Each structure stands twice: as C-alpha cells, then as structure tokens.
Amino acid sequence: MRRRLFGSVRSRATLGATLVVAVALLAAGTAVLLSLRSNLVGEAGTQAERSAREVAADLAAGTAYDQLSLDDDDQPVQVVDADGRLVAASEKLERISGTGTDAVRPQAPGRSPVAGDDDDDDDADDQSLEPGEIGRNAKFHDGSATIEGETADYRFAEVPVEVPGKGALTVYAGAPLSAEQSAVNTALTVMLIGFPLLLGVVAGVTWLVTRRALRPVEGIRGEMAAITASEDLARRVPVPDTHDEVARLARTTNETLAALEASVERQRRFVADASHELRSPIASLRTQLEVAAAHPELLDLDGAVADTVRLQHLAADLLLLARLDAGEGPAGTRVDLAALAREEAAGRAGVTVEAADAVEVAGSRGQLGRVLANLLDNAQRHAGSAVTVAVRRDGERAVVEVADDGDGVPEADRERIFERFVRLDAARSRDDGGAGLGLAIARDVAVRHGGTLTVRDAPAGGALFALRLPLA
C-alpha cells in the first residue's frame, strides 16, 4: 500500500509543531518589528521636538531670524509665519517635504507659500498664545529632506510660538529616521535568516524526539505482528522502562494477550474434554448395537437407552456452555425463585423446600431452572439422606441455598469443582458421577445473571451451595 506523505504520526507531529512555531515566530517577529519601529520613531520625534522648542525659545526671546542657530547638518529647521511664508530655514537645506511649506529659502513679504498650510484650523489653539509663549502640544509629521545632496526620511515636529512684534510663528524641526530604518532592516534581516534556521531545528528535534518516543510503539507493533504470524499467544510485547502512556499500553496489551491465551487454552481443553466425554458413551453404544446386530438375544436395551440419555444430556450441556461462551444474555423476564424451587424439587425424594414469600429476579426461567436442577442433582448424588432448599431475601439480593448431609467439599477443592469437566475422586468412583459440567454451568449462568455461586460447609454437615442474584 502506498504511503502518504504525512501518513505517519511522526511526520504529522513534526509538521504540526513546525507550523505552530512558525506562526508563533511570525507573530512575535511582527510585534518586535512594530514595537522597535514605534520606539525609534517616538525617539526621533522627541529629538525633533526638542530642537523645535530650542528654536522657538530663541524666537520668543527676541532673537532675529538671521541669528538663529539653524546650521545642524542632521536636523533641518523651518520657521513659518502666520501667513504660511517661510521666514527662516537651515542654510544647507536643499529640498523638503512633509512640513507646512516645501520652500527652502525665506520668502518676501506678501508671497504665497509654495506648499500651503492645508489645515488652518490646526492653529486655532495657537492663536490664543500670549506674547512670548510657546505652544505646549507639538504636532508630528513624516517627510523627507535633502541636505548637501543627500536625501533622507525625517520625523518633523511642529511647535507654535507667539513672538512679540512678529505675531504667531511655527517652527518645524526634523530628526533623521535613518537609525530607525537601519535597526528595523537589521532586525528583519536577522529574522529572515534566523527564523528558517530555527524552524529547521524545531522540525529536526521534533522528528528525533517523536521517533524516540514512538520507538516502543513500533516494538509493540512488531511483536504483535510476530505473535499473529506465529499464533504463539505465550509471547508478550516488550514493556518500556518508563511510566508513560506507551508503557501502560504495553502492559494492557500483555494483559489482553494473557486473557486471550487463557481463553484459547480453556477452549482447547473444553474441546478435548468434550471429545473424551463423548467418546465413551458413543463407543459403548456402538458396541452394544454391533453385538445386538450379530446376536439379537444379547441386546442390552436398558444400557443402550442409558447411554443414549447420557449422550443427550451431555450434548445439551455442551450446547448451553457454547451459548454462554458466545455471550448469550439472560431474558429480561421476572422469575419467582420460590416457585421455581418447588417445581424443580417436585418428585425428588428426600428434598425439602423452605420458601414463604415470592422472591422474584430478572432473568431466563429456563437457565435458572437448569441451575437449580444441577444443584439438586449434585446434592442428591452426595447426600446421605436429605437435601434442603431455602429461598429467602437478603437485602437487595435473592438467596437460594441448597444443602445436603453428605461428606461436604474439601476447602481446597471449593473453587476447582466449578471448573468444566472436573470431578472429585469420590464422584469419579460412582457410575452416575456425571461429566463434571453441572456446577460449571450453574456458576456461568449465575454470573450471566449478575450473581454469584459459592460453596461452604452446611450447618448440619455436608455441603451448602449458595446462589445469590439481584432482586427484580
């Protein structure tokens, strides 16, 4: 099967991590550049405002236009009167834009400005200045200027001043933006070079880390593939020496393999035991029929019927176990255990039923009847003379106790007797010992109904089997 470009978890994790870091770097880089430019432009504006206020202070003090200090090579200065005429400017200024006027030389009185003041209302607040007073609020503009043949971008500050005898004047002073542009360009260059390298490092590290993290998963996958190919359920996947999700996955996988191995082994034993149990009555029945065919007078009809009945019961038990193993659930009908116990005990010698009120549970009447029948068969097989059945309520549970006065069950065998095809030596010595499926079927049915089946010593001696089921 063709592999897709991003068909693996490792490639998708690497791509995702790289994209996230790329977006974060882009956002952070943009924020850094904007912040850097804003700070540098603000610093240039502060420097331009300082120069403008120095010139405005000289004007307010009565300094003549030709005596103003306007010869700073880096900071072009213009002074404009209320009519928009340029009255003073830096000597080396050759060209300017972005201020109140594009003129670079003082103009004669009455001459209109080259680039007029396009916002006369901006000076409305400055017209109320007292003589010798400098405006408190400066305005800022971006523009360019050419000084000694070199053109550069500037940040201009506009400061109004009221000069006695000269009226309202406006001082424009600029500070170069070359430092801001250089710093921003340098930072952008560093980012354009560094970001791809950083993304490459992130992609490489993510690829290596993901490969290392997923290496145990690949080991688990490979071992599972080998187990599937070899059908050897005794093998286990490697558990990494960590305490993360992969280690828990490996342990859970091993637990699943152990449960599957136990289930398969149980199924194999079941098939082998069923084959063994079926072989004896079939062989006996065949022998009887072959002898009868050759010598009709020797036909043991009762023995043939007994073997046939034994085969019928064994086939019914195997069929019920197969249905239980297949997950067949109990029907959701209400069953009166007291009435069911009386029904199953009817016709059995030596069996006493102690049940007063109706005790109802939800389940399959047929399966629960089979449980009681198996318990009664087992009790009668081992009882000395009497079997007692007690049906009662115990909180939210219905309890059915079947007790006999036999030898009881040794404590070491109280769990083993519920295994399939298990018969104690005493039972094996009896001709009617059964196939060892009755108690196994009883417990499986009890578990399917949400209950339990246990055995302990009876008060009067013998064994007491207790079936507990949830009340309906």
N, C-alpha and C positions, 0 to 999 in steps of 0.2 A: 504494500500500500504506500502510495506516495506521501511523503512527509510534507506538511505545510511549513511555510517559512517561520511562523510563530506557533507551531503545533506543540511545543514543549513548555512545561511550566517554567523552566529556566529562562528560555528566550522571552516569554511573556513578562516574567518578573523583571528581567533586565530592561526590556522596553518600557515597562511601566515606571520603574524607578528613574530611568533616564529622562522620560518625559516630565515627570514630577519635578525633578531637579532643574530641568531646562526651564520650565515655567517659573519656578521659584527664582532662578538666576535672572531671567528676563525681567521679572517684576522688581527684584532687588536692584538690578543694574539700572533700570529706568528711574527708580526712586532716587538712587545715588546721583545719577547724572542731573536730574531735575533739581535735587537739593543743592548739589555743587554749583550749578549754574545760578540758582536763585541767590545763594550766599555770595558768590563772586559779583553778580550784578548788583546786589544790595551794597556790597562794599565799595564798588565803583561809584554807585550813586551817592554814598556817604562822602566819598572823596570829592566828587564833583560839587556837592552841596557846600562842603567846607570851603572850596575855592571860590564859589559864587558868593558866599557870605563874607569872605575876606574882601572881595572887590566891592560888595555892597556897603561894607563898613567904611571903606575908604571914601566911597561916594557920599555916604551920609556925613562923613567928617568934613566934606567940602573939598576933597581932592579933585583937581582938574582932570579932564579926560586924558590929556596928553601926559599926565604924571602918574597915571595908574600903572601898577605893575602887572602887565599882561604878556610878558615875554616867556612864560613857561612853555618849553617845547612840547610837553606831553599833554597839556591841558589848554585847549582853545577856549577863548573867552569872548563874549559879545555883550555889549551894552546897548539896549534899545530904549528909545523914549516912548512917551505915551502915544505918539502918532505912528509908531512902528518903524521909525527911522533909526538906522544903525548910527550910533554916536561914538562908539569905541569898539575896537576889536584887537585881537592879538596880531602882532606885526607879521609873523610868519604864516598866518592863516591864508591859504590859497582857495580853498573851497570848503563849503559846509552845508549840511542838510540835517533836518530834524529839529531845528530851533525856530525861533519866531521869525527869523529872516535869513535868507540864503546869502545876503550881502556879506562881503568880507572886508569892505572899506567904509569908513564913515561917510554918510550921505549929507548932501547940502540940505539946509532947512527947506521945507515945503516939498521935497521929493518923496514920492510914494515909495513904499518898501517894495523890494524885489519879490519876496515871498511873504505875503501879508500875514497878519495875525488873524488866523482863521477862527479864533474863539474869543471875541471881545468880551463875552460875559465872564471869562475866567479871571479878568482883572477887576471885576466889580468889587470884590472884597478888599483889593489892594488900594482902591481909590479912597478908602476911608482911613488910610495911614496918616499918622501925624508927621510933620516935617522931621526928618532925621530918623524915622522909624523904619525898621527892616521887617518884611513880612515873616511871619512865623512859619508858615507852611510853604514848603518848596514843592514844585512840580517836576516830574521827571519825564524825559523823552529819550528815545533811542534814535541815533542818527550816525552820520559819518562826517569826517573832516579830512582835508588834505593839507598837510604841513610839510613844507620843503619837499614837495613832490611825492610824499608817502601818504597814501590814503588808508585810513583805519576806521573801525567802528568805535563809537563813543557812547557813553551814557551821560546825557546832559541834565543838569539841574537848573531849574528856573526859579529865581528868587526876586521878588519885587522889593523896591526901596523908594521911599519918599525923600527927595533931596531938596533942601531949601533953595529956592531960586531956579531950580531946573525941573521941578514937578516930579511926576511918577516915572521911574525908570525900571527897567527889567534887566537883570543880569543873567546871562546864560553862560555856564561853565561846564566843560566836559571832562570826563575821565576815561581813559582808554579801556576798551574791553578785550584787549589782546591777551591779558593774563587769564581772563575767564575762558576765552576761546581755546587758548593753549591747554589749560587744565582740563577742560571738557574733552577736547580732542585726544589728549593723552589718556584720560580715563577710558574713553570709548575704545581707543586702540588696545589698551590693556585688556579690556573686557572681550573684545573681538578675538584676541589671541588666547586669553586665559580661559574663557568660558568653554570653547570646544575641547581644550585640553582637560578641563575639569570634568566635563561630561564624559569624555573618554575614560577618565579614571573611575568615575562613578559606574559606568557601564561595565568596565573590566572587573571592578571589585564586586559588583552585584552578581556578575556572571560566575566568578570564582566562589563567592560565598554561597550562592544558591546551589552550585554544583556540589560543594562540600556538604551542604545541609540535606540535599536530596540523594546523596550517595547511599545512605542506609535504605532509602526507599527503593532505589534500584536493586540493592541487595535483596530486599524482601521480595520484590517482583521476580527477580531471577530465581530465587529459591522456590517461590510458589510455582513458577513455570516448570522447574525441575520436578517438584512434587507431583504436579499434574501429569507430566510426561511419564514419570516412573510409577505413579499410583502407590507410592510408599507414604502412607499417612503417618508413619512413625517419625518422619523427619520434621524439623522445626526451622522456622526462619530465624536469622540472626537478630539478636536484640542489642541495639547500640548502647554503649555505656553513657547514656545521657538520661535526663529526666524530662524530656520534652514530648511533643505530640507524636513524633516518629517512634520513640521508644514505647509509648503507650499503644500505638498502632501495632508494633511488632508483638507486644505481649498479648494484645487482644487477638491477633491473628493466630498465635500459638494456642491460645485457649480455644479458639474456634476449631483449629486442627485437632486438638485433643478431644473435643466433643465429637467431631466428625469421626475420628478414629474409633472412639468408644461406640458410637452409633453403628459404624460399619462392622466392628467386631461383634457387637451384640446381634446384628442382623445375620452375620455368618454363623454364629453359634445357634441362633434361632433356626436357621435353615438346616444346619447339621443335626440339631436335636430333633427337629420335626421329622427329618428324614429317618432318623433312628427310631423314633417312636412309631412312625407309620410302617416301618419295615416289619416289625414283629407281628402285629395283628394281620397284616396283609399276607405275610409268609405262612402264618398259622392257618388263615382262612383258605389260602391256596392249597395247602397240604391236605386239609380236610376235604376240600372239593375234589382234589385229584384221587384221594383214597376212595371217596364215595363214588367217583366215576368208575373206578376199577372194581370196587366191592360195595355195592349199594347197601348191603346189610350192615356195613361198618360205619355208615353215615352218623356223625355226632351232630345232630341238628341243633341241640341246645348250645353246644360250643360254637357252631357257626354263627348262630344268632348273636351270642355274646360277643364274638369278635366283630361282627358287623355293627352292633350297637357301640362298641368301644371305638371303632373307626368313625362312626357318625359323630360321637361326642368329641373326639379329637379333632375332626375336621371343623366342627362348629367352633371349638375353642381357637383353633388356628385362624379361622376366618374372622372371629371377633378381635383377636390380637392384631391382625393385619389392618382391620378398620381403625382400631385405636392408634396404631402406629401411623396411619395415614392422616391422623388429625381429626377424625370424626368426632364432632362435639355432641354433647347430650341435647335432647329435645327440651324445649322450654315449657314443659307441662308440669302441673302440680301433682305430686305423688305422695300419698299417705303411707308413710313407712310403717305405721302400726298395722294398718290393714294389709299391707304387703307382707309383713312378717307373719301375720296369722295365715295368710294364703299360702305362703311357702312352707309353713310348719304343718299345715293340714296334711294328715295321712302319714306323718312321720312318727314312729314310735319313740317314746321317751323324751319328746321335745315339749317344753313348756314356754309359753309366751306371756310376758308381763308387760302389758301396754294398756293404759287407760284412755287418755285423750288422743285425738288425731294429731299426728306430728307430720306436717307437710314440708316437702322440699321441692325444688325445681330441678327437673332432670328427665331422664329416659326411664320409663317404668320397666321396660324390658331389661335394660342394663342393670338397674338397681335390683331387680328381681334375680338376675343372674348372680349378683354379688351375694345376696342373702342365701341363695341356693348353694353356692360354693362354700360359704362359711358353715352352713348347716351340714353339708356333705362332709366337710373336713372334721367338724366337731363330732358327728356320729361315728366317723371312722376311728377316732381316737378316744371316744368317751368310754367310761366304764359302764355307766347305766343311764345317765341323764344328761340332757342338754337344755340349757336355759337361754331364752332370748328376751332381752329387756330393751324396750324402746322408750325414750324419755327426751325431755328438753334440757339443755344446759346453756343458759344464756341465749346467745344468738345462734346456737348450734343444735342440730338434732343428733342424738347419740343412739346407736344400735350396738348392744353388747351381746355377743354370743359366747357363752361359757360352757365348758364340759368338765367332767370329773375324771379325766384321764391323767396321763403322766405329765402333761404340760410340754412346753417348748423350752429347751435349754437356752439360757440367756445369750450364749454365743451364736445361736442359730436364729435369733428372733428377726434379723434382717435378711438373712440368707434364704429363709423359706419363702420370701416374696419374689425371689428371682425365678425366671422361667425354667421349667424342666428340672427344678431342684426338689428332691425328695429325701427326707432324712432316712437313715438306715432302717428305722422301725417301719416306716411306710413302705420301703422297698421290699421288706420281707413279707408283706401282705399281698395277696393276689389282686385285691381291689385297691391297690395303692394309688392308682391314677397315673396321669402323665406328668404331674408336677406343674400344671398350668392354672389350677383353680385359684390359688391365692395370688398368683401373679396377675391374673385377670381381675380379681377383686380389687387389688390395690390400684391398678391402672384406671379402672372405672371410677374409683373414689377420687383419684387425682383429677381426672377429667371433669368431675362434678365439683371441683374446688374443695374437696375434703381430704381426709387422711384415714389410713387404716393401720392400726398398730396392734401388737400382741403383748400381753403381760400375764402374770400368774392370776388365776381366778381365786376368789376368797376361800372357796371350798376345795382348792386344789385343781389341777388341770390348767388348761389354757383359756384365756379370755381375750377374744378379738373385739376391738372397739372401732366402730365405723363412725366418723364424725363428718357431718355435712352441714352446709349453711341452710338455715331455715328459709322457706319461701317467703 
